[in-house]
Amino acid sequence: MMFKAILVTISLFIGTSCQSNVAKKKSSQEPQKKEQIAKLTSQDLDKFETAYFASGCFWCVEAIFESVKGVKEVVSGYSGGTEKNPTYEQVGGGMTSHAEAVKVYYDPEIVSFTALVQVFFGSHDPTSLNSQGPDRGTQYRSVAFYKTDKEKQIIEGYIKALKDQNVYDGAPITTEVTEFTKFYDAEDYHQDYERKHPKNSYITNVSVPRLNRFKENFKEYLKQDAH
């Protein structure tokens, strides 16, 4: 598949950041993500492969990957650090070595790991060190996690292609290529956050524009209901 990457520039909004726009109230009309995962597990969720990425606020990243055909489920959480059982307050406050990340359950017969890497690089700015849009700190850094040597080779090969084709006009790619060790699910109220809180200022000003840019540039990767 021909490689494709789009540099996404997200405008800064004063007072608008992932950390400052948390709505902790849970909608009684929405099933909790853990309940969804439990149901999916009973439907042989373990037959799907998993991939892990971090590229800024996980509200945005979760929504992007959930729009991709072949992706069964996406869970927001924390990874890349050493602290056990981190909380959002700890990670979002920069008090851990973790990054906000997502766990992607996908069907490799429909979407490949290589395609997911393309989605990852094409939906954020990998040249922005420890930040994405209005969010600042190592918790918002760009990380592509690998579980096998093959996955590592795919990620590193894709980064080399981006550099060779000068996609980012000579700007250094700051994405960390990190061996996956542990993923911690985020609190329930973070799951499906974009869908549950469409009027949240961060969602309307940052997440939705970022998702729409991705959809415009990667139409061939979208689920039918995501167009």
C-alpha positions as CSV (number, residue, x, y, z in Angstrom):
1,M,0.0,0.0,0.0
2,M,1.3,3.4,-1.0
3,F,2.4,5.3,2.1
4,K,0.4,8.4,3.0
5,A,0.8,10.9,5.8
6,I,-0.8,14.2,6.4
7,L,0.7,16.8,8.8
8,V,-2.2,18.0,10.9
9,T,-2.0,21.4,12.4
10,I,-4.4,22.1,15.3
11,S,-5.1,25.6,16.3
12,L,-4.5,26.7,19.8
13,F,-7.5,27.8,21.9
14,I,-6.9,29.9,24.9
15,G,-8.1,28.1,28.0
16,T,-9.0,25.0,26.0
17,S,-7.1,21.8,26.8
18,C,-7.8,18.2,27.4
19,Q,-6.9,18.5,31.1
20,S,-9.1,21.6,31.7
21,N,-12.2,20.5,30.0
22,V,-13.1,17.3,31.9
23,A,-16.8,16.5,32.4
24,K,-16.9,13.7,34.9
25,K,-20.6,13.2,34.9
26,K,-21.6,9.9,33.4
27,S,-24.6,9.7,31.1
28,S,-27.1,7.2,32.4
29,Q,-28.1,6.6,28.8
30,E,-24.7,5.4,27.7
31,P,-23.3,1.9,28.6
32,Q,-20.0,2.0,30.3
33,K,-16.9,1.0,28.3
34,K,-16.0,-1.8,30.7
35,E,-19.5,-3.2,30.2
36,Q,-19.0,-3.0,26.5
37,I,-15.6,-4.7,26.7
38,A,-17.1,-7.4,28.9
39,K,-19.8,-8.1,26.2
40,L,-17.2,-8.0,23.5
41,T,-15.0,-10.4,25.4
42,S,-17.9,-12.8,25.6
43,Q,-18.0,-12.5,21.8
44,D,-14.4,-13.7,21.4
45,L,-12.7,-10.3,21.5
46,D,-9.5,-12.2,22.1
47,K,-9.6,-13.2,18.4
48,F,-8.7,-9.6,17.5
49,E,-5.1,-8.2,17.5
50,T,-4.2,-5.2,19.7
51,A,-2.1,-2.2,18.9
52,Y,-1.1,0.7,21.2
53,F,-0.5,4.4,20.3
54,A,-0.2,7.8,22.0
55,S,-0.6,11.0,20.1
56,G,-2.0,13.7,22.4
57,C,-5.3,13.8,24.2
58,F,-6.8,10.3,24.2
59,W,-10.3,11.6,23.6
60,C,-9.2,12.6,20.1
61,V,-7.1,9.5,19.4
62,E,-9.9,7.1,20.5
63,A,-12.4,8.7,18.2
64,I,-10.0,8.7,15.2
65,F,-9.2,5.0,15.5
66,E,-12.8,4.0,16.2
67,S,-13.7,5.5,12.7
68,V,-11.3,3.1,11.0
69,K,-12.8,0.0,9.3
70,G,-11.5,-3.2,10.8
71,V,-11.2,-1.6,14.2
72,K,-13.5,-3.4,16.6
73,E,-13.0,-1.4,19.8
74,V,-10.7,1.3,21.2
75,V,-10.0,1.9,24.9
76,S,-8.5,5.1,26.3
77,G,-5.8,4.6,29.0
78,Y,-2.2,5.2,30.1
79,S,1.0,3.5,28.9
80,G,4.7,4.1,28.5
81,G,5.5,4.8,32.1
82,T,6.6,2.8,35.2
83,E,4.0,3.8,37.8
84,K,1.3,1.3,38.6
85,N,-2.4,2.0,38.4
86,P,-2.1,5.7,37.5
87,T,-5.0,8.0,37.7
88,Y,-6.1,10.8,35.2
89,E,-5.2,13.4,37.8
90,Q,-1.7,12.0,38.1
91,V,-1.1,11.5,34.4
92,G,-2.8,14.7,33.2
93,G,-0.9,16.7,35.9
94,G,2.4,15.4,34.6
95,M,3.1,13.5,37.8
96,T,3.9,10.2,36.1
97,S,6.1,9.0,33.2
98,H,3.0,7.6,31.4
99,A,1.4,9.1,28.2
100,E,-2.3,9.2,27.4
101,A,-2.7,6.3,25.0
102,V,-5.2,4.0,23.3
103,K,-5.6,0.3,23.0
104,V,-6.9,-0.7,19.6
105,Y,-8.6,-4.0,19.0
106,Y,-8.5,-4.7,15.2
107,D,-9.2,-7.4,12.7
108,P,-5.9,-8.0,10.7
109,E,-7.9,-9.5,7.9
110,I,-9.5,-6.1,7.3
111,V,-6.9,-3.6,8.5
112,S,-3.2,-4.3,8.9
113,F,-0.8,-3.0,11.5
114,T,0.9,-1.0,8.8
115,A,-2.4,0.7,8.0
116,L,-2.8,1.6,11.7
117,V,0.7,3.1,11.7
118,Q,-0.4,5.2,8.7
119,V,-3.5,6.3,10.6
120,F,-1.3,7.1,13.6
121,F,1.1,9.3,11.7
122,G,-1.5,10.8,9.5
123,S,-3.7,12.0,12.3
124,H,-1.3,14.0,14.4
125,D,1.9,16.1,14.2
126,P,4.8,13.7,15.0
127,T,7.3,16.6,14.9
128,S,5.7,18.3,17.9
129,L,7.8,17.4,21.0
130,N,5.8,16.6,24.1
131,S,2.7,18.4,22.8
132,Q,-0.3,18.2,20.5
133,G,-2.4,21.3,19.8
134,P,-3.2,23.1,23.0
135,D,-1.9,20.2,25.2
136,R,1.6,20.4,26.7
137,G,3.7,17.9,28.6
138,T,5.3,14.5,28.2
139,Q,1.8,12.9,28.9
140,Y,0.9,14.1,25.4
141,R,4.0,12.9,23.6
142,S,3.9,10.9,20.4
143,V,4.6,7.2,21.0
144,A,4.2,4.2,18.7
145,F,4.4,1.0,20.8
146,Y,5.5,-2.3,19.4
147,K,4.9,-5.9,20.7
148,T,7.1,-7.7,18.2
149,D,10.2,-7.2,16.2
150,K,8.1,-7.1,13.0
151,E,5.9,-4.3,14.4
152,K,9.1,-2.4,15.4
153,Q,10.4,-2.8,11.8
154,I,7.1,-1.6,10.4
155,I,7.1,1.6,12.5
156,E,10.8,2.3,11.9
157,G,10.5,1.7,8.2
158,Y,7.5,4.0,8.0
159,I,9.4,6.8,9.9
160,K,12.3,6.3,7.4
161,A,9.9,6.7,4.5
162,L,8.5,9.9,6.0
163,K,12.0,11.3,6.3
164,D,13.2,10.1,2.9
165,Q,10.2,11.8,1.3
166,N,10.6,14.9,3.4
167,V,7.0,14.9,4.4
168,Y,7.6,17.3,7.3
169,D,10.0,19.7,5.4
170,G,13.0,18.6,7.4
171,A,11.4,18.9,10.8
172,P,12.7,16.1,13.0
173,I,10.2,13.4,13.9
174,T,10.0,13.1,17.7
175,T,7.8,10.0,17.9
176,E,9.1,7.5,20.4
177,V,9.3,3.9,19.2
178,T,8.8,2.0,22.4
179,E,8.4,-1.7,23.4
180,F,4.9,-2.2,24.9
181,T,4.9,-3.4,28.5
182,K,1.6,-2.4,30.2
183,F,-1.6,-0.6,29.5
184,Y,-3.9,0.8,32.2
185,D,-7.5,1.5,31.3
186,A,-8.5,5.1,32.0
187,E,-11.5,5.9,34.2
188,D,-14.9,5.1,32.8
189,Y,-15.9,8.7,32.2
190,H,-13.1,9.0,29.7
191,Q,-14.3,6.2,27.5
192,D,-16.1,7.4,24.3
193,Y,-15.7,10.9,25.7
194,E,-16.0,12.7,22.4
195,R,-19.3,10.9,21.6
196,K,-20.8,11.4,25.0
197,H,-19.8,15.1,25.4
198,P,-20.3,16.7,21.9
199,K,-20.8,20.2,23.4
200,N,-17.6,20.2,25.5
201,S,-15.5,23.1,24.3
202,Y,-12.4,21.0,23.8
203,I,-14.4,18.5,21.8
204,T,-15.9,21.1,19.5
205,N,-12.7,23.2,19.1
206,V,-10.0,20.5,19.0
207,S,-11.2,16.9,18.8
208,V,-13.9,17.3,16.1
209,P,-11.7,19.4,13.8
210,R,-8.9,16.9,14.2
211,L,-11.2,14.0,13.5
212,N,-12.7,15.7,10.4
213,R,-9.2,16.4,9.0
214,F,-8.4,12.8,9.3
215,K,-11.6,11.7,7.7
216,E,-11.1,14.1,4.8
217,N,-7.5,12.8,4.1
218,F,-8.2,9.0,4.8
219,K,-11.6,8.4,3.3
220,E,-10.5,4.9,2.1
221,Y,-9.9,3.8,5.7
222,L,-13.2,4.8,7.1
223,K,-16.1,2.6,8.2
224,Q,-19.2,3.3,6.2
225,D,-21.0,4.9,9.1
226,A,-18.0,7.2,9.8
227,H,-18.1,9.1,6.5
